[in-house]
Structure formats: C-alpha cells, structure tokens
Amino acid sequence: MLLPWSSLYQAVNLVFQIYIFIVVARALISWVGPDPYNPIVRFLCRATDPVLDRLRRLLPLQFGGIDLTPVALLLGLYLAKDLLLNLIVQLARG
C-alpha cells in the first residue's frame, strides 16, 4: 500500500477506535449514575448524545430500563469502519 493510502487507512482506523472507546466509556459510566458536572462525563455526553439521541428516535431499543442503543451504535461503527477500511484498501490497489 502506498504511503498516502497507508496514512489514510491508519487515520480512519484511529478515529473509529477512539470514538468506539468513547461510546463504550459512556455506556459504562451510565451504569453508575455519574456526577453530571464532572468534565469527563460532560465530554463523553457531548461526544455521544447527538448520535445516540438520533439513533434512539430511529430505533427504540429501550426495554425494561435497559438501553441497547449504544450496542446498536457500536455495531454500526464497526460496520462503517470495516466498509471504509476495505474501500481504502481497494482504492490503494487500483
């Protein structure tokens, strides 16, 4: 793979991995009732709530007090990451 394609591949992979980590952290924090004024909690909420709120409107995945929307988002992120990385590899091959 040529250097520009390799760099693009690594950058896209890194962005997806970081956002996946943020979504997982947000889901874990929601279990413990965090302090809403904590800067880390505020960052996690600001980074994930717009996407999760939109997804909640499209797919009502809340059952008995359990919200499975982060799981759906994670599946979507893994699928999008795989598709984009495969596209980059195909473009690099020509």
C-alpha atoms as a printed R data frame, in Angstrom:
   type eleno elety resid chain resno       x      y      z
1  ATOM     1    CA   MET     A     1   0.000  0.000  0.000
2  ATOM     2    CA   LEU     A     2   1.345  3.422 -0.871
3  ATOM     3    CA   LEU     A     3   2.222  5.850  1.900
4  ATOM     4    CA   PRO     A     4  -0.754  8.242  1.423
5  ATOM     5    CA   TRP     A     5  -3.206  5.338  1.430
6  ATOM     6    CA   SER     A     6  -1.499  3.766  4.413
7  ATOM     7    CA   SER     A     7  -1.684  7.038  6.323
8  ATOM     8    CA   LEU     A     8  -5.337  7.474  5.438
9  ATOM     9    CA   TYR     A     9  -6.049  3.890  6.486
10 ATOM    10    CA   GLN     A    10  -4.352  4.404  9.844
11 ATOM    11    CA   ALA     A    11  -6.061  7.771 10.443
12 ATOM    12    CA   VAL     A    12  -9.544  6.396  9.691
13 ATOM    13    CA   ASN     A    13  -8.881  3.359 11.858
14 ATOM    14    CA   LEU     A    14  -7.665  5.550 14.736
15 ATOM    15    CA   VAL     A    15 -10.680  7.884 14.556
16 ATOM    16    CA   PHE     A    16 -13.092  4.952 14.657
17 ATOM    17    CA   GLN     A    17 -11.204  3.252 17.518
18 ATOM    18    CA   ILE     A    18 -11.219  6.438 19.604
19 ATOM    19    CA   TYR     A    19 -14.941  7.022 19.054
20 ATOM    20    CA   ILE     A    20 -15.719  3.374 19.836
21 ATOM    21    CA   PHE     A    21 -13.775  3.772 23.098
22 ATOM    22    CA   ILE     A    22 -15.768  6.938 23.899
23 ATOM    23    CA   VAL     A    23 -19.097  5.153 23.284
24 ATOM    24    CA   VAL     A    24 -18.059  2.219 25.492
25 ATOM    25    CA   ALA     A    25 -16.921  4.591 28.253
26 ATOM    26    CA   ARG     A    26 -20.228  6.485 28.007
27 ATOM    27    CA   ALA     A    27 -22.210  3.252 28.291
28 ATOM    28    CA   LEU     A    28 -20.199  2.076 31.299
29 ATOM    29    CA   ILE     A    29 -20.479  5.432 33.054
30 ATOM    30    CA   SER     A    30 -24.252  5.457 32.598
31 ATOM    31    CA   TRP     A    31 -24.499  2.412 34.881
32 ATOM    32    CA   VAL     A    32 -23.110  4.197 37.950
33 ATOM    33    CA   GLY     A    33 -25.038  7.483 37.942
34 ATOM    34    CA   PRO     A    34 -22.103  9.833 37.352
35 ATOM    35    CA   ASP     A    35 -21.785 13.423 38.534
36 ATOM    36    CA   PRO     A    36 -23.193 15.489 35.623
37 ATOM    37    CA   TYR     A    37 -20.765 18.322 36.401
38 ATOM    38    CA   ASN     A    38 -17.652 16.168 36.037
39 ATOM    39    CA   PRO     A    39 -15.703 17.401 32.976
40 ATOM    40    CA   ILE     A    40 -15.033 13.866 31.738
41 ATOM    41    CA   VAL     A    41 -18.703 12.932 31.977
42 ATOM    42    CA   ARG     A    42 -19.689 16.156 30.222
43 ATOM    43    CA   PHE     A    43 -17.224 15.433 27.400
44 ATOM    44    CA   LEU     A    44 -18.496 11.871 26.970
45 ATOM    45    CA   CYS     A    45 -22.103 13.084 26.885
46 ATOM    46    CA   ARG     A    46 -21.366 15.876 24.394
47 ATOM    47    CA   ALA     A    47 -19.455 13.452 22.168
48 ATOM    48    CA   THR     A    48 -22.078 10.702 22.122
49 ATOM    49    CA   ASP     A    49 -25.512 12.166 22.906
50 ATOM    50    CA   PRO     A    50 -26.180 13.722 19.466
51 ATOM    51    CA   VAL     A    51 -25.617 10.382 17.736
52 ATOM    52    CA   LEU     A    52 -27.344  8.307 20.401
53 ATOM    53    CA   ASP     A    53 -30.374 10.636 20.526
54 ATOM    54    CA   ARG     A    54 -30.806 10.445 16.762
55 ATOM    55    CA   LEU     A    55 -30.453  6.665 16.862
56 ATOM    56    CA   ARG     A    56 -32.982  6.424 19.716
57 ATOM    57    CA   ARG     A    57 -35.537  8.262 17.566
58 ATOM    58    CA   LEU     A    58 -34.966  5.873 14.664
59 ATOM    59    CA   LEU     A    59 -34.690  2.636 16.650
60 ATOM    60    CA   PRO     A    60 -36.462  2.480 20.000
61 ATOM    61    CA   LEU     A    61 -34.138 -0.011 21.701
62 ATOM    62    CA   GLN     A    62 -35.072  0.561 25.337
63 ATOM    63    CA   PHE     A    63 -36.511 -2.480 27.090
64 ATOM    64    CA   GLY     A    64 -37.342 -2.582 30.784
65 ATOM    65    CA   GLY     A    65 -34.982  0.223 31.707
66 ATOM    66    CA   ILE     A    66 -32.108 -1.165 29.629
67 ATOM    67    CA   ASP     A    67 -30.964  0.983 26.722
68 ATOM    68    CA   LEU     A    68 -29.408 -1.043 23.918
69 ATOM    69    CA   THR     A    69 -28.822  1.979 21.688
70 ATOM    70    CA   PRO     A    70 -25.062  2.088 22.448
71 ATOM    71    CA   VAL     A    71 -24.806 -1.538 21.324
72 ATOM    72    CA   ALA     A    72 -26.528 -0.676 18.036
73 ATOM    73    CA   LEU     A    73 -24.198  2.310 17.626
74 ATOM    74    CA   LEU     A    74 -21.150  0.128 18.254
75 ATOM    75    CA   LEU     A    75 -22.317 -2.399 15.663
76 ATOM    76    CA   GLY     A    76 -22.868  0.423 13.185
77 ATOM    77    CA   LEU     A    77 -19.451  1.884 13.908
78 ATOM    78    CA   TYR     A    78 -17.720 -1.461 13.411
79 ATOM    79    CA   LEU     A    79 -19.608 -1.988 10.157
80 ATOM    80    CA   ALA     A    80 -18.805  1.523  8.874
81 ATOM    81    CA   LYS     A    81 -15.160  1.141  9.898
82 ATOM    82    CA   ASP     A    82 -14.859 -2.168  8.090
83 ATOM    83    CA   LEU     A    83 -16.508 -0.802  4.944
84 ATOM    84    CA   LEU     A    84 -14.351  2.327  4.861
85 ATOM    85    CA   LEU     A    85 -11.106  0.487  5.526
86 ATOM    86    CA   ASN     A    86 -11.919 -2.059  2.817
87 ATOM    87    CA   LEU     A    87 -12.704  0.789  0.425
88 ATOM    88    CA   ILE     A    88  -9.334  2.413  1.175
89 ATOM    89    CA   VAL     A    89  -7.546 -0.901  0.521
90 ATOM    90    CA   GLN     A    90  -9.402 -1.333 -2.775
91 ATOM    91    CA   LEU     A    91  -8.549  2.216 -3.856
92 ATOM    92    CA   ALA     A    92  -4.906  1.666 -2.953
93 ATOM    93    CA   ARG     A    93  -4.769 -1.461 -5.123
94 ATOM    94    CA   GLY     A    94  -6.138  0.480 -8.049
